[in-house]
Amino acid sequence: MRRTRIKICGVTRAEDAAAAVAGGADAVGVIFASSPRQVSVEQAADVLSAVPPFVARVGVFVDAPTELVRRAVESCGLTAVQFSGSETPEICDTVPVPVLKVIHVGTHFDSSAAEPYRGHAAALLLDTLSTDKAGGTSQHFDWRTVEADLGWAPTIVAGGLHPGNVGECVALLRPFAVDVSSGVESAPGIKDHDRIEAFCAAVRAADSEVS
């Protein structure tokens, strides 16, 4: 059976990280950028202490100083970094772990926006374009406007996903992975463990149907 990976992002508490792992998440994300879910390096280290080695630990940054990125990687044991700002391919090359580069999708998707990152990013994350936010819009873009398989990098789909619609997203796009934050919360930064479980179950059900 084809298996879509799952990333639970914007985690602020160790108990929520543990719930994500128990629910079947393949990656847990912490946010170092300005956000209701922002954590310090020290807080992130505590959150990620609940994540076992077989689950990826991803740090999310928006045009952050290189020194902060490197300190977070070392202190938190990050296995990947997500760049959600205007980071260049050259900046991606300075990171000692794989980089997930966010490409923001508006009413239309132009795959040429991703092309400069070929060979510099390990994966692309498609998120909803906003004029005032780098992410966390709680809105999904029109999935019919994109192709999740660009041929040269795995693609992760984010933006407005929740247990009620992630199955449709997986069935339509068949992405490498899906990424959720607010869609499994009871309040900003506070994850609802039942919703995490429901989200993961919906992804697995969709995998079964499209395989």
C-alpha positions in Angstrom: 0.0 0.0 0.0 1.2 3.5 -0.9 1.9 5.4 2.3 1.5 9.2 2.6 3.7 10.7 5.3 2.2 12.9 8.0 3.8 16.0 9.6 2.1 17.5 12.7 3.4 21.0 12.9 3.3 23.9 15.4 3.7 21.7 18.4 4.3 23.6 21.6 4.0 20.9 24.3 5.9 17.6 24.8 2.6 15.8 25.5 1.3 16.9 22.1 4.4 15.7 20.4 3.9 12.3 22.1 0.3 12.2 20.9 1.4 12.9 17.4 3.9 10.0 17.5 1.3 7.7 19.0 -1.2 8.7 16.3 1.2 7.7 13.5 3.0 11.0 12.6 6.2 10.6 10.6 7.4 14.1 11.6 6.8 16.7 14.3 7.4 20.3 13.6 8.2 23.2 15.9 8.0 26.9 14.8 10.8 29.4 15.6 9.2 32.2 13.6 6.7 34.8 14.8 3.4 32.8 15.4 1.0 31.9 18.1 2.9 28.6 18.0 6.4 30.1 18.3 8.8 28.4 20.7 12.3 29.2 21.8 15.2 26.9 21.2 14.9 25.8 24.8 11.2 25.1 24.6 11.6 23.3 21.3 14.2 21.0 22.9 11.7 20.1 25.6 8.9 19.5 23.1 11.1 17.3 20.9 12.4 15.3 23.8 9.2 13.3 23.4 10.0 12.4 19.8 11.8 9.1 19.2 14.6 8.8 16.7 12.5 7.1 14.0 10.3 10.3 13.7 11.6 13.4 12.0 12.1 16.6 14.0 11.6 19.7 11.8 12.3 23.3 12.7 10.3 26.0 10.9 12.0 29.3 10.2 11.1 32.5 8.3 14.2 34.5 7.1 16.0 33.7 10.3 19.6 34.4 11.1 21.9 31.6 10.1 23.2 31.4 13.7 19.7 30.8 15.1 19.1 28.0 12.5 22.4 26.3 13.4 21.9 26.6 17.1 18.4 25.1 16.9 19.7 22.2 14.7 22.4 21.4 17.3 20.4 22.0 20.5 17.1 20.3 19.4 18.5 17.5 17.3 16.6 18.7 14.2 16.7 16.3 11.4 15.3 18.8 8.8 14.7 22.5 8.5 11.7 24.1 6.9 12.2 27.5 5.3 9.0 29.4 4.9 10.3 32.8 3.9 12.3 34.3 1.0 15.4 32.2 1.7 17.5 31.7 -1.4 18.9 28.4 -2.7 22.3 29.6 -1.4 21.0 30.0 2.1 19.5 26.5 1.9 23.1 25.2 1.2 24.3 26.6 4.5 22.1 24.3 6.6 23.7 21.0 7.9 20.5 19.0 7.6 18.0 18.6 4.7 15.8 21.6 3.8 12.1 21.7 3.1 11.5 24.8 1.1 8.0 26.3 1.1 6.4 27.5 -2.2 3.3 29.6 -1.7 0.4 28.9 -4.0 -2.1 31.5 -4.9 -4.9 31.2 -7.5 -2.5 29.6 -9.9 0.6 27.5 -9.4 3.7 28.1 -11.5 6.2 25.3 -11.1 9.0 27.5 -12.3 8.9 29.1 -8.8 10.3 25.9 -7.4 12.9 25.4 -10.1 15.7 27.5 -8.5 15.7 25.1 -5.5 16.4 22.1 -7.6 19.5 20.5 -6.0 19.3 22.8 -3.0 16.1 21.6 -1.2 15.4 18.0 -0.2 11.6 18.5 -0.6 9.1 21.2 -1.5 6.2 22.2 0.7 3.2 23.8 -1.0 1.3 26.2 1.3 -1.4 28.7 0.7 -0.3 32.2 -0.3 -1.2 35.0 2.1 -0.4 38.7 1.8 0.4 39.0 5.6 1.4 35.5 6.7 4.2 33.1 5.8 2.0 30.2 6.8 -0.8 29.2 9.2 -3.6 30.7 7.1 -6.0 27.8 7.9 -7.1 28.0 4.2 -6.3 25.5 1.5 -5.4 26.5 -2.0 -7.1 25.0 -5.0 -5.6 21.6 -5.2 -6.6 21.3 -8.9 -4.1 24.0 -9.8 -1.0 22.0 -8.8 0.8 18.8 -9.6 2.2 17.2 -6.4 4.8 15.3 -8.4 7.4 17.7 -9.9 9.7 14.9 -10.7 12.8 16.1 -8.9 11.8 16.5 -5.2 9.1 15.0 -2.9 6.2 17.4 -2.4 4.4 18.1 0.9 1.0 19.7 0.9 0.0 22.1 3.7 -2.6 24.8 4.3 -6.1 24.4 5.7 -5.9 20.6 6.1 -8.0 18.9 8.8 -9.5 15.4 9.4 -12.5 16.2 7.2 -10.7 17.1 4.0 -7.2 15.5 4.1 -8.5 12.3 2.5 -9.7 14.3 -0.5 -6.3 16.0 -0.8 -4.5 12.7 -0.7 -6.8 11.1 -3.2 -6.5 14.0 -5.7 -2.8 14.9 -5.4 -1.2 11.8 -4.0 1.6 13.9 -2.3 4.6 12.5 -0.6 3.4 14.0 2.6 0.7 16.2 4.2 1.3 18.8 6.9 -1.2 20.0 9.5 -1.2 22.4 12.4 -4.4 24.4 13.2 -6.5 21.6 11.7 -5.8 19.4 14.7 -6.0 22.0 17.5 -8.4 23.0 20.2 -6.7 26.4 20.5 -3.6 28.0 18.8 -0.6 25.8 19.8 -2.7 23.3 21.8 -3.2 20.1 19.9 -6.4 18.0 20.2 -5.2 14.5 20.6 -8.5 13.0 19.2 -8.2 15.2 16.1 -4.6 14.1 15.6 -5.7 10.5 15.7 -8.6 11.3 13.3 -6.3 13.1 10.9 -3.9 10.2 10.7 -6.7 7.7 10.3 -8.1 9.7 7.4 -4.8 9.7 5.6 -4.4 6.0 6.0 -7.9 5.4 4.8 -7.3 7.5 1.7 -4.0 5.6 1.1 -6.0 2.3 1.1 -8.5 3.7 -1.4 -6.0 5.0 -3.9 -3.4 2.2 -3.8 
